[in-house]
Amino acid sequence: MKLATVKELSLMANTIRQDVIRMLVPAASGHTAGPLGLADIFSILYFHEMNYDVKNPQWGERDRFVLSNGHVAPVLYAAMARAGYFPIEETLTLRKLGSRFQGHPSKHWISALENSSGPLGEGLAIASGIALAGKIDKKSWRVYCMTSDGEHQEGATC
């Protein structure tokens, strides 16, 4: 679903923020500020900019999104759910035993992800490698990478 206006994108961002709170309160743990602050960016990426197919998550011509700061996972889960990758109700199992929605996203549990994240400072290297592979293969898809200020002091981004 592509949204065209700033108002539509703003409303989606607010919906995503509400979803994040609905996930975090029952989980009784997790980061709040980062996911809430990033809702506008995720709204723009998932509902205006990125090309993807929720029915075919491994579609070869999809844009790639690498989440380096995995602790903001609730905003990613909310955006992906609103985009149609999985039911929004399922995200309410955040951080519960047996849930695929853990504190850091795992490609093992969510195949639509480009990467698992946890250790800070790795996403930029992953995204660079994906982008280089696309350039070598003359692909037109784009690569987006989300990093956080704290991780710029550790890992491969130092």
N, C-alpha and C positions, 0 to 999 in steps of 0.2 A: 504494500500500500504506500503510495507516494502522496505526501502532503505538499500543497503548493504555497500556502500562505504562512506568513509569520504567525498569525493568530492560531492557525491549526497546529503548527509546530510547537507553539507555546502551550497550548492546551494538552498536547501529547506529553510534553515535558512535565507538566503538572500531574498528569495521570501517572507517569512513570515515578515521580516523587511519592505519590500516594502509595503506589505498589511497593516501593522500597520500604516505606514505613510499615506497611502491612506485613512485610516479610520480617523486618528486624525486631518488631515488638515481641511477637511470640517466640522468636529465636532467643531473645534476651541476651544477645551478644552480636558483635559485628560493628563495622564502621558505619557511621551515619553521614558525617559531613561530606566526605568525598563523593559517595553515590548521589546525594542530594544535589551537590554542586555541579555534578557532571550530567544531570538529566537533560539539560538543553543540548549539550554536545551529542549525546546518544540519540536524542530525538532527531536532530539534523542528520546524523549519519544513517540511522536505520530507516528514517521516513522521508528523506529528501535526496541524499547523496549516493549511498551505496547501492550497488546492483547485486542482488542475490535472489535465490529461489528457495523458499522454505520447504517446498515439496521435493527439492533436489539439492540438499545442503552442500554436496560436493561438486556441484555444477562447475565445470572447468573455467567458465568465463566470469565467475563471481568475483566481486571485489573482496579483498582479504582484510580482516580486522584482527589486530594483535593487541591483546590486553596485557600490558606489562605489570601494572599495579593491581594484581589480582584481588587485593583486599576490597576493592570497590565492586566486586562481583554482583551484588544485588542490583545495581543499575544496569549491568549487562543482562542479567536474567530478566529483569522487567522489560527492557527494550526488546529482547528477543521474543519474549512471550507475547508482547503487544504486536510484534511483527508477524506472529503466527507459527513460530517454531515449536511451541508447546503451550499447553493451557496455562493461563495465568494462575489458576488455583493451585497447580502443582508447585509453583514457586513458593507457596506458603509453607512448604516443608524445609525451607532454608535451614541449614545446620542441624537437621534432625538425623538421627541414626538411620542409615539406609537411603537417605535422600541423595539424588544426583546433584542437588544444589547445595554445595558446601561453601565454606568461607572463601575459598579460592577455587576458580573454575578448573575443571579437569576434562580434557579431551576424551579421556577414558569413559566418562559418563555422558558427555554431550558431544556427539560426533560433529556437530555443526561448527564447533570452535576450531580455530586455526592452531591454537596452542593451549597447553596447560600453563597456569601461572601460579606463582607462589614466591620463589626467590626474587627479590627486587633486582632491577638492573639488567635483566636478560631480554626484555621485549624488543628493544631497539635493534639488537643483533639479530633476533629472529625475523623481525620485519624487514631488515636490510637484506637478509638472505633470501626471503621470499620475493622481494622486489627485484633483486639481481637475477633470480631464476626466471621471473617473468620477462625481464628485459632480454635475457639471453634467448628465451623462447619466442621473443617478439609478440608478447601478449599485450593486450590493451587494458586489462583490469588494473585496478589501483590497490595500493596497500595503505592502510591506516594503522597507526600505532598510538596507543594511549599510554603515557608514562606519568609518573607523579614527581613532584618536586623532591621528596625525600629520597627517592631512588637514584637521583642524579649524583649522589655522593657515594655510591657503591656499585659493585658489579662492573659490567663492560662499559657503562656510560661515564666512568670517572675520567 
